Amino acid sequence: MNKQDQLNLIKEDFINCQKVLLAIGDETRQSILLVLMGTDCQTGLRVGEITEQTHLSRPAVSHHLKVLRDAGVILMRKEGTKNFYYINVRTELGLLRTLMSDIDKFMQKFYRNDEI
C-alpha cells in the first residue's frame, strides 16, 4: 500500500471514529465511563448510583449517558421500570484500536525513528 492509500485508510478510520471520539472526548463522560469500568457490578449501574459517584445532577448524568449510548460506547438493560447502564464490551471503541493500529503502521513504514 502506498503512502496516499494508507492516508486514505486513516482518513476513513477517523470518519468511522467520529461519534466515539466526540463521546469519549468530554471530561464528564470520561468520569462516567471510569465509574462504569470501576464497578464490580456486572449487571450495570442505575443513574442514581452513577450520580452518587460522579457528584453530577441526575439530568446531567442522563444526558451524558444518552450521548454515550448513541455512540455505542455503553448499553442499557431494562429491568421493569429500572434502567441499568454498562460498558458495551463489543463497542465501537474497537474502531479506535483500528485507527491507532493504522496510524502506527503508517508511522513505522513512512517515518524512521531517527527522523522524528
PyMOL commands that set and color helices and strands:
alter all, ss='L'
color gray80, all
select helices_A, chain A and resi 3-24+27-38+47-54+58-70+93-110+113-115
alter helices_A, ss='H'
color red, helices_A
select strands_A, chain A and resi 74-79+82-87
alter strands_A, ss='S'
color yellow, strands_A
deselect
rebuild
show_as cartoon
